[in-house]
Amino acid sequence: MLFHGHDESSTNREMIDWYKYKVETIKDAYDKGLKNCQMLAPSIQKDLTKACAEEVTAVIMDEIHGRSFSVLVDESRDVSIKVQMAMVLRVCE
């Protein structure tokens, strides 16, 4: 059996249900863990965002290696008035 990527198809769901049926600790962890790990606290979201930003920044800085670059940042709101931000990084050879 292969598992690859984020698959929410019915066959993947059936595999998870089968595994939960076979292993009680997996069932408990899967059923209870989803309720406990919602990461809704602002401090947790801030920490996760900061960690992701640091990792992305490190990769970008490694790729740039002292070359010239420009950054374009655009903010927009969708129909539900949620703010979305797009970023483009252009590196000159």
Buried (B, 14 or more C-beta within 10 A) or exposed (E): EEEEEEEEEEEEEEBEEEEBEEEEEBBEEBEEEEEEEEEEEEEEEEEEEEEEEEEEEEEEEEEEEEEEEEEEEEEEEEEEEEEEEEEEEEEEE
